[in-house]
Structure formats: C-alpha cells, structure tokens
Amino acid sequence: MKKSLLILVVLSLFVSCKKETTTTTETSTTESSTVPTDKDIVDAYTYLYGRYLVIQQENYDINVEKVGYNKIKYNPLGTAQFVNPNLDVAYLEAWIAVDKDHAVILNVPKIEGRYYTAELLDGWGEVIVNINNRNFPKTPYGKFALVLKGTNPTIPADAVKIELPSEKAKMLARVELKGTPDIAQKLQKQFTFTVPDGIKIAPPLTIPEFTPKAPIGGEIFDKVEEVAASYPDVMPKAKEYQDKAIAIEKYRKTDDKAKAHVDEVVKTQAIPGFLAGAKGFGTQKGGWSVSYAAGNFGDDILARDIINYGGLWANRKEEAVYFIGLIDSKNQPLSGDKVYEIRFPKDALPGTAVDAFWSTTLYSVPDYRVVDNKLKRYNLNNVSGLKKNPDGSLSIWLASSLPKGAIESNWLPTPAGKGFSLNFRTYVPKKIVQDGQWFPAPIEEKK
C-alpha cells in the first residue's frame, strides 16, 4: 500500500565551477555562491508552497472578508468560503489569536446523537487537536482554554487547557446536519469565545497574489526567513527544507542570471510537477485517490501542498478520510458530457465503512467550488433518501441530465461541457478505511 504521494522526479543537476584568472583571486558573486540543484529548487518550492496557501487564506479571511481575529464566523448552511466545503455539516470558523499573557476560552455546547468536532490547525495546515467526545470523553463540552505553548496566563479553574504552538491557530468546527438542520444550526451558534482585552495580534504576512490556475512563481523565495519564522513547523525535516530555501533565496538574489535560473526551474519543473501530482496522488483505485497523511503529514511536502490546495483544513484520518475523484476507473478525466455510475455492492454499502456519516460532493475544477444546477443538489449522503437497486446495491449517478434508467433521488448533476471533481468523505471512518482496506466503488463511465 502506498503511504506517500507521488514524488517529483527531477534529473538535471546544475554544477558550478570557479573561474581563476592570473591577475586576481576574486570571483564574481554568482561564481562564489553555491548553485542549487534543480531538485533542491523544486523541493524548497514545494515545501514553502504549503505555508503560502495558508497565508493566502488568512489574508482572504482577515483582509477581504474582514472577519477579524477571535470572532466566530457562523457559516450559513450550505456555504463556505474555502475550497472543498462539506455541505453535510453546519460550519463555524475562526482565526484564534493569543499571546503570552492572555488565553482565549472556547465554549463548546453539549451535543449528543450527532457528529461534531472543533478542529484546531496550525499555520501549515497541520491538525493540533480535535475537541469532541472521542478525544475528550470526560469533558466533551464546556470551557477549553487556548494558550500559547509554554505560557501560564490566568484561566478559569474549570477549563481544559490546550496549548497552541504559536500565537495564531485556525478553528474549523463542524456539527452534523443529520436531517435536522434547524437543530444543527442552533448548536452551531452555541459555540462561543470568551476573549480578554489586550491581546497583541500581528497582521497576516503580505504575499504576492496567486490563483489555483496560476500558482506563485519564483517570488516564493523573496522572503524565506520571514515566512519560515512566522510559524513553527512540526514537520521532522522542516529545518532541512528551510535551510535549502534560504540558500536558494541567497543564490537567487546574487544577479539576474541566478534569478532567471531559479524562476525557470520553478516554472518548468516545480509548478507542473505539483499540478500533475494534484491530479493523481497517494493510493489510487477505481478513479479515486486518497492520502492517509491528511492533517498530520510527516515529511510528505507534496501531500501537504495538495491537501492545502484542494482541501484546506483537512482533518486527521481518525476523524475523516477523503477520497478524491478526478478521473474515472479507466484513468480518463471526469467530464460533464459523460454519464457515470458509482455502484456499491449490497455487502459493501458506504454506511458500513463509517461510525458517523458519509457523503459525496461534486466540485468545479481547478477552484474546487460547488457547481450550481437546477436541483440545487450538490452532494448525496447517508440521509439523502437514496434508493437501492433491486439487487440491494446502491448506485450514485453522475451526469448533466438524468440518465436513462437512473433513479432521480440518486442523481448528482454535473456541469455540461466542463470537468469536475468528487470528494467522497467518510467521517469517523472504521479501521478498514483508515488502514486502506476499503475504497468507494469505482467511478465507471456508462455508454
């Protein structure tokens, strides 16, 4: 079983030699600098890009949406302003900011009989902790004091202390709709903060604009040390990658030739390699790709990039495993002009793979937003009222119009003339899912 994502293969090496003259022992700045290999440039770019995707989202939330820090945004049901939203839950999100003298108190309501979690993530998209009844069985609700690691601000005596690795963290909380969205929405609003006065909060880092279609280029090396110092990274090889990136930044600034060289490698190798990896990554079967590293990536820099790019704020596999579909079972890109069937055998229905719930949601590419349609139907799940086939199997149909012979309740509309992607979510997946022994049924084109 593959445990890491596709590794970029970079073969060319660039070696420099010092030139000597008979009249002087001095050499040019470029000649005396260590010229990085193309592989080092690609690796350093891939490493930094994961952080840039989080910084980009922080800038959007704070400077565009103006949500502020330590203020909860209760997303309206069925919406979310980040990529790959889950439409089966009531979302609430916030940027938390603390300092050495002040803690923020998260108040979690009592929730029974439906899935919920308050996921806290760091500045690289790594999960810090999930606050829920599974991880805190003795205190599944109440006060949780969020404090800067290594500090001891005053907190309530009845609060559970949770240390954050830096002054900021992202919270993404989810409450399962479970067919009763009005109740879920009431519970959503009962998550609150208690925020003291006087917290010192730094603004988001300023970075160049970039898009999913046009990732950031060589300018990613403009201020490596500032970016690296902006948030501690739990990745075991973080310092090694940061040292590479700092060396490349110094080399790139030596002269125009060095800058052009780095920028060319980024343009022709790093970006294409990343985009290729995003189309088919990790373990693959039947058109689905999955990474079991989501939420805690180890040293897999490409996995972190791909998850932050296409599913920012993804959770750990103990909470959720996400199967991404960009191709069909014959490795052809998904198209809204075709008809597909995902047929689960009666002895392998999706509900048998989870302890909470499952869903499949359809998105546009490459921006990963929901696709509008006349039915206003963007996903199908365990409470969608799906009908089984006569033999007990369960089919999900994908097409721009209702396929002949398909059950309308089991039809997920696709965008005619355009590509699309799928995200099949398993929440609180059983061990067979976490261990890679279960996959969704294949995405099969029907003629």
N, C-alpha and C positions, 0 to 999 in steps of 0.2 A: 504494500500500500504506500503510495507516495505521501510524504509528510510535509513537503515544502513545495513552493510554487516553481514555475518554470524559471530556470537560471539563464540570464542573458549570456550568450556566447560571444565573447569579444576576442578576436585572434590577433589583431595588429598591435605591435609594440613600437613605441617611438623612442629611439635611443639617441642621446646627445653626446657629442664629444667636444672637449675643449680645444679651441684652436690656439696654437702657440705662434708667436712672432719672435723675430730676432731682436727687435728693438724695445719690446716691453713685455712684462709678465702679466699685464692686466688683460682681462677678458670682458666682453660685454655682459650686461646684466642677465640677458637671456641665456648666454652660454654658461654662466656660473650658476644658474638656477637649475634645480633638478627638474627635468622634463617628465611629467607623469605619463604613465602608460594610458592607452585608451581605456583599458579595463578599470584602472583607478578612477578615471574621469566618470565612466559610466556608474561605477559603484557609489562614488561620492554623490553624484547627482541623484541616484535612486534613493540613497539614504536621506538626503535633505528634502526630497520632494514630499515625503510623508508628513514632515513637520509643516511645510509650506501649505499643504492642503488644510491643516487645522488652523493655521494662522489666517488663511483666506476666509474660513467660516467664521472665525472670531471677528474679523473685520466686518463681514457682512452683518452679523448679528448686532454688533455694537454700533458701527458707523452708518449702516444703511437702514436696518430695521429699528435702530435706536432702542433696543430692549434694555440696555443698561446691565450693570452687574448686580448680583444679589436680588434680582427681581425675577419671579417666575412668569414665564410665558405659557399660558394655558391654551394650547393649540385647539382651534375649533375642530370638531370631529371630522375626519376625512381629509385633513390638510397637514402639511408640514413643509417648512421651507428649506429642508436639506434633501440631499439625494436619497433615493430609495426609501421613501416613507412607508411605514407599516400602517395600513388602514384598518387593522383589526383591534387597535387599541386607542385609548384616549392618551394623547401625549401631553407632557409638560416638560419644559426645558428651561435651563438657566445657566448662566456663567457665574460661578461662585468665586468670590474673592475674599481672602482672609489676609491677616498679617500676624506678626509675632505677638501682638498684644490683643488681638480680637479674634473670636471664633464666630462662626455663623451657625445657627441652630436650624436644622431641618426637622420639621414636624410632619410625621408620617401618620396618616389615619389608620384605623383598624379596618382591614379588608379581609373578608372571608369568602370562600367559594368561587373566587376568580383569580386569574393570574395578575400579579403586579410585581414591579421591581423599580427601585430608584438606582439607576446605574450612574456611577461616578467615573469619569475618564480624565486622563491627563492630557497634556499638550501635544502628545504624539499619537493620540488615539488609542492608547492602551488603557484597559479597564483597571481602575483602582479597587473598586468593590461594588457589589450589588447589595442594596439594602432591601431585604424581603424576608418572608417567613421561612425560607430554606436556609439562608445564611445566618439569620438571627432568630432561631426558633424560640428563644426565651424572651426576646424583646423585639417582636416583629413590627411593632408600631411604637409611636411615642417620639421622644426627643433624641436627635442624633447631633452631637456637637462636632462640627467640621473645623479642624485646627491645623495650622501649619506644623509639619513634622518637626519634632524637637523643641516645640514651644509649649508653654503651660498657661494660656490665658484662662481667666475665670469662666467656668461653665456651670450650668445647673447640676445639682447633685444627682438628679435622676436621668441625666443624659448619657447616652452611649458615645464614647469618644472615638472619633475616626480621624486618623492623621492623613493629611494631603501632602504629596511630595513637593509642592510648590505653592505659591500664593494664589494660583488660579486652578480651577477644575471645571469641567463641564458636567452638568447633570442632565440626564435624559431619563425621565420616568415614564412608565407605561402602565396603564390599567386596562385589562381586557374588556372589550365591549360585551362579549358573550351574549349577544342578542338583546341586551337591555342597556342600550347606550345612555339613557337618561340617568340610570344609577351610576354607570361608569363615570359620567361627566360630573356628577355630584361628588364622587370620591376624588376625582381629579382635582377639583377646586379645594379639597381639604388638605392637600399638600401645601405647606406654607413655610416661609422663612421667618426667623426672628433675627434681626440684623442690628448690631450695636452701631453707634455713631463712631466716626473717626477712623474707619479702615482706609489705609492708603492703597490706592489702586493705580497701577501703571496702565496706560492705554495700550491697545494692540500694536504690535510691530507694523511698521509701514513696509509693504512689499509691492512689487510690480503686479499689475493686473494680468491674469491669465484665465483661460477657459478650459473646459473638458476637451474641446476640439483642438485647442492650441495651448498645450502645457507651457509652463515657464521655461525659458531657454537658459543660455549660459549665464544670464544675470543672477541665477540662483547662487552663484559664487561671489556676489558683490559684498556680502557682509556675513560671512560664515560664522565668525566667532560670536557676533551679536546674536545670531539665530540660535547657535548651539548653547549659548549661555542663558537664553531666555527660558529654557525649561529643561530640567534634568531628564535624562533618557534612561529607562530601565533596561534597554537592550544590552545584553552582555558585551557585545563588541562596539558599543557606542563610541568609546574613546578612539578606537582604531579608525572607525569611519570618519569621525570628526577631525582627527589628525590628517587623514588623507584630504578631506575637503579644505582644510586650512592651507595645506601645502599647494593645492590646486589654485586656491584663491590668490596666493602669493605669486605663483607662476603666471597666472592669467593677467596679473597687473604689471608684469615686467615690461611688456611692449605690445604693440598692435598685432605682431605675428603670433605671440603666445595667446592673446585673447582670441584671435581668429581660429587658432587651432582648437582650443577648448570648446568654443562655441560650435565649431563644425562637428566635433565628436558628439556633443550633446544633441545637435540637430539630426545627425545621420545615424547615430547608434543608440544613445540613451533614450530619447523620446520614442522612436519607432519600436525599440525593444520593449519599453514599458507598455505601449499601446497594444503590441502583439500579445504580450503576456496577459493583459487585461481581458482579451477575447477568449482565452482558454487557459485556465490556471489550475493548479492544485491537482486533486484527484478528479478524473473525468469519467463519466459513464452516461450513455444514453442521451447526450446533449447537455447534461448538467455538469457544472464544475463546482467544487467545494474546497474551501480551505478550513482545516480544523484549527488553524492558528489564530483565527479572528479573536480580537480582544487582548490577547497576550501572544506576541509574535516571535518571541525568542530572538534569533538573529536573522530572521527572514525579512530583509528590507523590501523586497519586491512584493511580498504578501501584504505588508503594511501599506505600501503605496496603493495597491489595487483595492484593498478594503476601504481605505480613506477616500479613494477616488470614486468608487461606485457604491459605497455603503457606509459612509462616515458614521461613527458611533456604534459600529457593530459590537455585539456582546460576545462573551466567552462561550465556548461550546457547551458548557454545563447549563447555560441559560438558553442558548439558541444556536442552532446550526442552520446556515443559509446555503441553499443550493441555487446557483445562478445558471440560467439558461440563455445562451446567446446563439446557439446552434441547435440543429435537430440531431436525431440519432445517427444520421449519415454525414455529420460534420458540415452541413450546409447552413449558412446564416439564416436566422429566423426572418421571415418576410410576411407582411400583412396581406400579400397577394396569394398566400398559400393557406391550406387547411391542415391543422394538426390535431392529433388526439393524444392525450396522456391517459392511458388506461391502466388503472390499478387492479390487479387480480383480487378476487374476493378474500384470499388469505393474506394479502399484504396491503390492506387499505391504509391510507395515511394516518388515520386515528390510532392505529396500533403502534405507531412509532413514537408517540409523544405522551407525556403526562400532563400537559397543559392544552395547547391547541396547535393547529397547523393552518397555513394559508398559502395561496399562490397569487402573486400580484404582477401585473403587466406594466412595463415602463417603456418610455421612448429611449432611443439611444442617439448620441452619446451622453445626454444630460440626465438620464435616469429619473424622469418625472412621470407622473401618471398620464395616461393617454385618454383624452376626452372621447366620449362616444354617446350615442343617443340614449342608451340604457343607464348612463351614469354608473356603469358597473366596471370597477377597476380591479377587483380581486374576488376570489372564491375561497371559502374556508369551511371549517367544521360546523358552522351554524348558518350556512348559506341555503340550506334546504335542498342540497343536491340529491338527485335521484339515481339509484343504482340501475345497472343494466339487468336484463332478465336472468343472467347467469350469476348475479351477485357482485360483479365487478363494478368499478366506478370510473366513468370517463369524464375528463375535462376537455372541452373543445375550444380550439383557438382559431379564429377566422374573422375576416372583416364583416361577413354576413353569416347568418345562421346556416351551418352546413346541413345538407340534406340528411335526414335520419337522426340528427343530433337532438338531444333534449335541451330546450331553451334555458332551463334553470342551470344547466351545466356548461353554458357557453360564455366564454370570456372574449369580448370583441377586440380585434386587433386593428392597427392603422393601415388602411389600404395604401399600397404603394410605398410603404416605409418599413424599415427594420424595427425590431423591438426586442426587449429582453424580459426575462421572467425571474422572479425571486420566490423560491419555494421555502417558506420558513417553518421550522419545527421548534416550538417553544417548550422548554424543559424536555429536550429530546431524551429518549431512553438510551441505555448503554449501547444498543446495537447501532444507533445513529452516531453517537459520539465516537464509537470505535470503527466507523466506516463500513459496517456490515449491512447498512440499509441505504438505499437511494430511492428517490422518487421514480415512478415509472418513466420509461423513455419518451421523449418528445418525437412522435412519429408523424411524418407527412402523409396525408391521405390523398390519393389521386381521385 
